[in-house]
Amino acid sequence: MNDNANNMSLQDKDLMADLLGSEKHLCATYNTSVIEAATPNIRSELKTIFSEQLDIQNSIFTVLNQNGWYPVDAADPAKVSVAKNTLSQSMPQ
């Protein structure tokens, strides 16, 4: 067997990135499920689960970010202001 194959292993960064990708997919699925729920009780339960999954996703992101594995640039305050103004103008009065 190839020595390289024996030495291949996932690092913490790889595992966490895979977890984040899985959580993103799971959250997208729950989002659709909430929107398409047939009854108020089912919708309420799915919203609770969806909220919990969003918290898990955020926790995974936070670990990645704190370890420098998923860096995010700070938002430019001027761009944030422009975006807020644009969105507020597009909202119905």
N, CA, C and O atoms as a GROMACS GRO file, in nm:
protein
  372
    1MET      N    1   0.084  -0.118   0.000
    1MET     CA    2   0.000   0.000   0.000
    1MET      C    3   0.088   0.124   0.000
    1MET      O    4   0.198   0.123   0.057
    2ASN      N    5   0.044   0.227  -0.062
    2ASN     CA    6   0.115   0.354  -0.073
    2ASN      C    7   0.127   0.421   0.063
    2ASN      O    8   0.029   0.431   0.136
    3ASP      N    9   0.247   0.467   0.098
    3ASP     CA   10   0.267   0.535   0.226
    3ASP      C   11   0.181   0.660   0.238
    3ASP      O   12   0.134   0.693   0.346
    4ASN      N   13   0.161   0.730   0.127
    4ASN     CA   14   0.077   0.850   0.130
    4ASN      C   15  -0.066   0.817   0.169
    4ASN      O   16  -0.128   0.894   0.242
    5ALA      N   17  -0.118   0.706   0.124
    5ALA     CA   18  -0.254   0.665   0.158
    5ALA      C   19  -0.264   0.636   0.308
    5ALA      O   20  -0.367   0.666   0.370
    6ASN      N   21  -0.159   0.579   0.367
    6ASN     CA   22  -0.160   0.550   0.510
    6ASN      C   23  -0.155   0.677   0.593
    6ASN      O   24  -0.208   0.680   0.704
    7ASN      N   25  -0.092   0.782   0.542
    7ASN     CA   26  -0.076   0.907   0.616
    7ASN      C   27  -0.192   1.004   0.595
    7ASN      O   28  -0.195   1.110   0.657
    8MET      N   29  -0.285   0.969   0.509
    8MET     CA   30  -0.397   1.060   0.482
    8MET      C   31  -0.495   1.056   0.599
    8MET      O   32  -0.542   0.950   0.639
    9SER      N   33  -0.524   1.171   0.652
    9SER     CA   34  -0.624   1.182   0.757
    9SER      C   35  -0.682   1.322   0.753
    9SER      O   36  -0.618   1.417   0.706
   10LEU      N   37  -0.801   1.333   0.802
   10LEU     CA   38  -0.865   1.464   0.806
   10LEU      C   39  -0.815   1.540   0.928
   10LEU      O   40  -0.806   1.485   1.038
   11GLN      N   41  -0.785   1.664   0.909
   11GLN     CA   42  -0.744   1.751   1.018
   11GLN      C   43  -0.870   1.815   1.078
   11GLN      O   44  -0.977   1.809   1.018
   12ASP      N   45  -0.855   1.876   1.195
   12ASP     CA   46  -0.968   1.943   1.260
   12ASP      C   47  -1.033   2.044   1.166
   12ASP      O   48  -1.156   2.053   1.160
   13LYS      N   49  -0.952   2.120   1.093
   13LYS     CA   50  -1.004   2.220   1.001
   13LYS      C   51  -1.094   2.155   0.896
   13LYS      O   52  -1.201   2.206   0.865
   14ASP      N   53  -1.050   2.042   0.842
   14ASP     CA   54  -1.128   1.972   0.739
   14ASP      C   55  -1.259   1.919   0.796
   14ASP      O   56  -1.364   1.930   0.732
   15LEU      N   57  -1.252   1.862   0.914
   15LEU     CA   58  -1.373   1.809   0.978
   15LEU      C   59  -1.474   1.920   1.007
   15LEU      O   60  -1.594   1.905   0.982
   16MET      N   61  -1.424   2.031   1.060
   16MET     CA   62  -1.512   2.143   1.092
   16MET      C   63  -1.573   2.204   0.965
   16MET      O   64  -1.691   2.240   0.964
   17ALA      N   65  -1.493   2.214   0.859
   17ALA     CA   66  -1.545   2.268   0.734
   17ALA      C   67  -1.653   2.176   0.677
   17ALA      O   68  -1.753   2.223   0.624
   18ASP      N   69  -1.632   2.045   0.689
   18ASP     CA   70  -1.733   1.950   0.643
   18ASP      C   71  -1.860   1.961   0.727
   18ASP      O   72  -1.971   1.956   0.674
   19LEU      N   73  -1.843   1.976   0.858
   19LEU     CA   74  -1.960   1.994   0.946
   19LEU      C   75  -2.037   2.121   0.909
   19LEU      O   76  -2.160   2.119   0.904
   20LEU      N   77  -1.966   2.229   0.882
   20LEU     CA   78  -2.033   2.354   0.846
   20LEU      C   79  -2.111   2.337   0.716
   20LEU      O   80  -2.225   2.382   0.706
   21GLY      N   81  -2.052   2.272   0.617
   21GLY     CA   82  -2.120   2.248   0.492
   21GLY      C   83  -2.246   2.165   0.512
   21GLY      O   84  -2.350   2.192   0.452
   22SER      N   85  -2.236   2.063   0.596
   22SER     CA   86  -2.352   1.978   0.625
   22SER      C   87  -2.461   2.057   0.696
   22SER      O   88  -2.579   2.042   0.664
   23GLU      N   89  -2.422   2.140   0.791
   23GLU     CA   90  -2.520   2.222   0.864
   23GLU      C   91  -2.588   2.323   0.771
   23GLU      O   92  -2.708   2.347   0.783
   24LYS      N   93  -2.513   2.381   0.679
   24LYS     CA   94  -2.572   2.475   0.584
   24LYS      C   95  -2.679   2.404   0.501
   24LYS      O   96  -2.787   2.458   0.478
   25HIS      N   97  -2.647   2.284   0.456
   25HIS     CA   98  -2.744   2.208   0.377
   25HIS      C   99  -2.866   2.173   0.461
   25HIS      O  100  -2.980   2.185   0.415
   26LEU      N  101  -2.842   2.130   0.585
   26LEU     CA  102  -2.951   2.094   0.674
   26LEU      C  103  -3.040   2.215   0.703
   26LEU      O  104  -3.163   2.203   0.703
   27CYS      N  105  -2.980   2.331   0.727
   27CYS     CA  106  -3.058   2.452   0.753
   27CYS      C  107  -3.141   2.492   0.631
   27CYS      O  108  -3.256   2.535   0.645
   28ALA      N  109  -3.084   2.478   0.513
   28ALA     CA  110  -3.159   2.509   0.391
   28ALA      C  111  -3.279   2.417   0.377
   28ALA      O  112  -3.387   2.459   0.335
   29THR      N  113  -3.260   2.290   0.412
   29THR     CA  114  -3.369   2.193   0.406
   29THR      C  115  -3.478   2.226   0.508
   29THR      O  116  -3.597   2.222   0.476
   30TYR      N  117  -3.438   2.259   0.630
   30TYR     CA  118  -3.537   2.297   0.731
   30TYR      C  119  -3.609   2.425   0.691
   30TYR      O  120  -3.730   2.437   0.714
   31ASN      N  121  -3.540   2.520   0.633
   31ASN     CA  122  -3.602   2.644   0.587
   31ASN      C  123  -3.715   2.613   0.489
   31ASN      O  124  -3.826   2.666   0.503
   32THR      N  125  -3.687   2.529   0.392
   32THR     CA  126  -3.790   2.491   0.295
   32THR      C  127  -3.904   2.417   0.364
   32THR      O  128  -4.021   2.438   0.332
   33SER      N  129  -3.872   2.332   0.458
   33SER     CA  130  -3.975   2.256   0.531
   33SER      C  131  -4.067   2.348   0.609
   33SER      O  132  -4.188   2.327   0.612
   34VAL      N  133  -4.011   2.450   0.672
   34VAL     CA  134  -4.094   2.545   0.747
   34VAL      C  135  -4.189   2.618   0.652
   34VAL      O  136  -4.308   2.633   0.682
   35ILE      N  137  -4.137   2.661   0.540
   35ILE     CA  138  -4.219   2.734   0.443
   35ILE      C  139  -4.332   2.647   0.390
   35ILE      O  140  -4.443   2.696   0.367
   36GLU      N  141  -4.305   2.519   0.370
   36GLU     CA  142  -4.402   2.430   0.306
   36GLU      C  143  -4.482   2.345   0.405
   36GLU      O  144  -4.555   2.256   0.363
   37ALA      N  145  -4.469   2.371   0.535
   37ALA     CA  146  -4.541   2.292   0.635
   37ALA      C  147  -4.691   2.302   0.614
   37ALA      O  148  -4.744   2.410   0.586
   38ALA      N  149  -4.759   2.189   0.628
   38ALA     CA  150  -4.902   2.181   0.597
   38ALA      C  151  -4.992   2.227   0.712
   38ALA      O  152  -5.106   2.267   0.689
   39THR      N  153  -4.942   2.222   0.835
   39THR     CA  154  -5.025   2.259   0.949
   39THR      C  155  -4.947   2.350   1.042
   39THR      O  156  -4.824   2.348   1.045
   40PRO      N  157  -5.019   2.432   1.120
   40PRO     CA  158  -4.950   2.521   1.214
   40PRO      C  159  -4.863   2.446   1.317
   40PRO      O  160  -4.755   2.493   1.352
   41ASN      N  161  -4.909   2.331   1.364
   41ASN     CA  162  -4.832   2.255   1.463
   41ASN      C  163  -4.700   2.204   1.404
   41ASN      O  164  -4.595   2.213   1.468
   42ILE      N  165  -4.707   2.152   1.284
   42ILE     CA  166  -4.585   2.103   1.219
   42ILE      C  167  -4.492   2.220   1.191
   42ILE      O  168  -4.372   2.211   1.213
   43ARG      N  169  -4.549   2.330   1.144
   43ARG     CA  170  -4.467   2.449   1.114
   43ARG      C  171  -4.396   2.498   1.241
   43ARG      O  172  -4.278   2.531   1.238
   44SER      N  173  -4.468   2.502   1.351
   44SER     CA  174  -4.410   2.547   1.478
   44SER      C  175  -4.295   2.456   1.521
   44SER      O  176  -4.190   2.504   1.563
   45GLU      N  177  -4.316   2.326   1.511
   45GLU     CA  178  -4.210   2.232   1.551
   45GLU      C  179  -4.088   2.244   1.460
   45GLU      O  180  -3.975   2.242   1.508
   46LEU      N  181  -4.111   2.258   1.331
   46LEU     CA  182  -4.001   2.273   1.237
   46LEU      C  183  -3.926   2.404   1.261
   46LEU      O  184  -3.803   2.409   1.247
   47LYS      N  185  -3.997   2.511   1.296
   47LYS     CA  186  -3.931   2.638   1.326
   47LYS      C  187  -3.839   2.624   1.446
   47LYS      O  188  -3.730   2.680   1.448
   48THR      N  189  -3.884   2.549   1.546
   48THR     CA  190  -3.801   2.527   1.666
   48THR      C  191  -3.673   2.452   1.629
   48THR      O  192  -3.563   2.489   1.670
   49ILE      N  193  -3.689   2.345   1.551
   49ILE     CA  194  -3.573   2.266   1.510
   49ILE      C  195  -3.481   2.351   1.422
   49ILE      O  196  -3.359   2.346   1.437
   50PHE      N  197  -3.539   2.428   1.331
   50PHE     CA  198  -3.462   2.515   1.241
   50PHE      C  199  -3.379   2.614   1.322
   50PHE      O  200  -3.261   2.634   1.294
   51SER      N  201  -3.440   2.674   1.422
   51SER     CA  202  -3.369   2.770   1.507
   51SER      C  203  -3.251   2.702   1.579
   51SER      O  204  -3.143   2.760   1.589
   52GLU      N  205  -3.274   2.581   1.629
   52GLU     CA  206  -3.167   2.507   1.696
   52GLU      C  207  -3.053   2.478   1.598
   52GLU      O  208  -2.936   2.490   1.634
   53GLN      N  209  -3.086   2.440   1.476
   53GLN     CA  210  -2.984   2.410   1.376
   53GLN      C  211  -2.906   2.535   1.339
   53GLN      O  212  -2.785   2.528   1.316
   54LEU      N  213  -2.973   2.650   1.332
   54LEU     CA  214  -2.902   2.775   1.304
   54LEU      C  215  -2.801   2.805   1.414
   54LEU      O  216  -2.690   2.852   1.386
   55ASP      N  217  -2.838   2.778   1.538
   55ASP     CA  218  -2.745   2.798   1.650
   55ASP      C  219  -2.624   2.705   1.639
   55ASP      O  220  -2.511   2.746   1.666
   56ILE      N  221  -2.648   2.580   1.600
   56ILE     CA  222  -2.539   2.484   1.582
   56ILE      C  223  -2.448   2.530   1.469
   56ILE      O  224  -2.326   2.528   1.481
   57GLN      N  225  -2.510   2.573   1.359
   57GLN     CA  226  -2.432   2.622   1.245
   57GLN      C  227  -2.344   2.739   1.287
   57GLN      O  228  -2.227   2.747   1.250
   58ASN      N  229  -2.401   2.831   1.364
   58ASN     CA  230  -2.325   2.946   1.410
   58ASN      C  231  -2.210   2.905   1.502
   58ASN      O  232  -2.102   2.963   1.494
   59SER      N  233  -2.232   2.806   1.586
   59SER     CA  234  -2.126   2.758   1.676
   59SER      C  235  -2.010   2.699   1.596
   59SER      O  236  -1.894   2.722   1.628
   60ILE      N  237  -2.042   2.624   1.492
   60ILE     CA  238  -1.938   2.565   1.408
   60ILE      C  239  -1.862   2.676   1.335
   60ILE      O  240  -1.739   2.675   1.330
   61PHE      N  241  -1.937   2.772   1.279
   61PHE     CA  242  -1.873   2.884   1.212
   61PHE      C  243  -1.779   2.959   1.308
   61PHE      O  244  -1.667   2.994   1.270
   62THR      N  245  -1.824   2.982   1.429
   62THR     CA  246  -1.745   3.055   1.528
   62THR      C  247  -1.612   2.984   1.555
   62THR      O  248  -1.508   3.049   1.563
   63VAL      N  249  -1.615   2.852   1.570
   63VAL     CA  250  -1.492   2.776   1.592
   63VAL      C  251  -1.399   2.791   1.472
   63VAL      O  252  -1.279   2.814   1.488
   64LEU      N  253  -1.454   2.777   1.352
   64LEU     CA  254  -1.372   2.793   1.231
   64LEU      C  255  -1.312   2.933   1.225
   64LEU      O  256  -1.193   2.948   1.197
   65ASN      N  257  -1.393   3.033   1.251
   65ASN     CA  258  -1.347   3.171   1.243
   65ASN      C  259  -1.241   3.202   1.348
   65ASN      O  260  -1.140   3.264   1.318
   66GLN      N  261  -1.264   3.158   1.472
   66GLN     CA  262  -1.170   3.185   1.580
   66GLN      C  263  -1.034   3.119   1.558
   66GLN      O  264  -0.933   3.167   1.608
   67ASN      N  265  -1.034   3.009   1.484
   67ASN     CA  266  -0.908   2.939   1.455
   67ASN      C  267  -0.843   2.987   1.326
   67ASN      O  268  -0.739   2.935   1.285
   68GLY      N  269  -0.904   3.088   1.263
   68GLY     CA  270  -0.848   3.142   1.139
   68GLY      C  271  -0.873   3.055   1.017
   68GLY      O  272  -0.812   3.075   0.913
   69TRP      N  273  -0.964   2.958   1.030
   69TRP     CA  274  -0.993   2.866   0.920
   69TRP      C  275  -1.105   2.917   0.830
   69TRP      O  276  -1.127   2.861   0.722
   70TYR      N  277  -1.177   3.020   0.872
   70TYR     CA  278  -1.285   3.079   0.794
   70TYR      C  279  -1.285   3.229   0.823
   70TYR      O  280  -1.373   3.280   0.892
   71PRO      N  281  -1.185   3.299   0.769
   71PRO     CA  282  -1.175   3.443   0.799
   71PRO      C  283  -1.285   3.521   0.729
   71PRO      O  284  -1.327   3.488   0.618
   72VAL      N  285  -1.330   3.624   0.795
   72VAL     CA  286  -1.433   3.712   0.740
   72VAL      C  287  -1.387   3.856   0.760
   72VAL      O  288  -1.349   3.896   0.870
   73ASP      N  289  -1.391   3.932   0.653
   73ASP     CA  290  -1.354   4.073   0.661
   73ASP      C  291  -1.467   4.152   0.726
   73ASP      O  292  -1.584   4.122   0.706
   74ALA      N  293  -1.430   4.252   0.804
   74ALA     CA  294  -1.530   4.340   0.864
   74ALA      C  295  -1.601   4.419   0.754
   74ALA      O  296  -1.540   4.457   0.655
   75ALA      N  297  -1.730   4.441   0.773
   75ALA     CA  298  -1.808   4.515   0.675
   75ALA      C  299  -1.771   4.663   0.679
   75ALA      O  300  -1.750   4.720   0.786
   76ASP      N  301  -1.762   4.723   0.563
   76ASP     CA  302  -1.736   4.866   0.550
   76ASP      C  303  -1.861   4.941   0.595
   76ASP      O  304  -1.967   4.923   0.535
   77PRO      N  305  -1.853   5.025   0.700
   77PRO     CA  306  -1.971   5.095   0.750
   77PRO      C  307  -2.045   5.174   0.643
   77PRO      O  308  -2.168   5.181   0.646
   78ALA      N  309  -1.974   5.234   0.550
   78ALA     CA  310  -2.040   5.311   0.444
   78ALA      C  311  -2.124   5.219   0.355
   78ALA      O  312  -2.235   5.255   0.316
   79LYS      N  313  -2.072   5.102   0.324
   79LYS     CA  314  -2.148   5.006   0.242
   79LYS      C  315  -2.269   4.953   0.317
   79LYS      O  316  -2.375   4.931   0.258
   80VAL      N  317  -2.254   4.932   0.447
   80VAL     CA  318  -2.366   4.887   0.529
   80VAL      C  319  -2.477   4.993   0.527
   80VAL      O  320  -2.595   4.960   0.514
   81SER      N  321  -2.438   5.119   0.541
   81SER     CA  322  -2.535   5.228   0.540
   81SER      C  323  -2.609   5.236   0.407
   81SER      O  324  -2.731   5.254   0.405
   82VAL      N  325  -2.537   5.222   0.297
   82VAL     CA  326  -2.600   5.223   0.164
   82VAL      C  327  -2.697   5.106   0.151
   82VAL      O  328  -2.808   5.124   0.100
   83ALA      N  329  -2.658   4.989   0.194
   83ALA     CA  330  -2.745   4.872   0.186
   83ALA      C  331  -2.871   4.891   0.269
   83ALA      O  332  -2.980   4.856   0.225
   84LYS      N  333  -2.857   4.945   0.390
   84LYS     CA  334  -2.972   4.970   0.476
   84LYS      C  335  -3.068   5.069   0.411
   84LYS      O  336  -3.190   5.049   0.412
   85ASN      N  337  -3.014   5.176   0.354
   85ASN     CA  338  -3.098   5.275   0.288
   85ASN      C  339  -3.170   5.215   0.168
   85ASN      O  340  -3.289   5.238   0.149
   86THR      N  341  -3.098   5.137   0.089
   86THR     CA  342  -3.159   5.073  -0.027
   86THR      C  343  -3.273   4.981   0.013
   86THR      O  344  -3.380   4.984  -0.048
   87LEU      N  345  -3.249   4.900   0.115
   87LEU     CA  346  -3.353   4.807   0.161
   87LEU      C  347  -3.472   4.881   0.221
   87LEU      O  348  -3.587   4.843   0.197
   88SER      N  349  -3.447   4.985   0.298
   88SER     CA  350  -3.559   5.056   0.361
   88SER      C  351  -3.644   5.127   0.254
   88SER      O  352  -3.765   5.141   0.272
   89GLN      N  353  -3.582   5.170   0.146
   89GLN     CA  354  -3.657   5.235   0.038
   89GLN      C  355  -3.740   5.135  -0.042
   89GLN      O  356  -3.841   5.172  -0.102
   90SER      N  357  -3.696   5.012  -0.044
   90SER     CA  358  -3.768   4.910  -0.121
   90SER      C  359  -3.883   4.846  -0.043
   90SER      O  360  -3.965   4.774  -0.100
   91MET      N  361  -3.889   4.874   0.087
   91MET     CA  362  -3.995   4.818   0.171
   91MET      C  363  -4.125   4.895   0.149
   91MET      O  364  -4.124   5.018   0.136
   92PRO      N  365  -4.238   4.822   0.144
   92PRO     CA  366  -4.366   4.892   0.129
   92PRO      C  367  -4.394   4.982   0.249
   92PRO      O  368  -4.363   4.947   0.363
   93GLN      N  369  -4.453   5.095   0.222
   93GLN     CA  370  -4.484   5.190   0.329
   93GLN      C  371  -4.611   5.156   0.400
   93GLN      O  372  -4.651   5.226   0.493
   0.00000   0.00000   0.00000
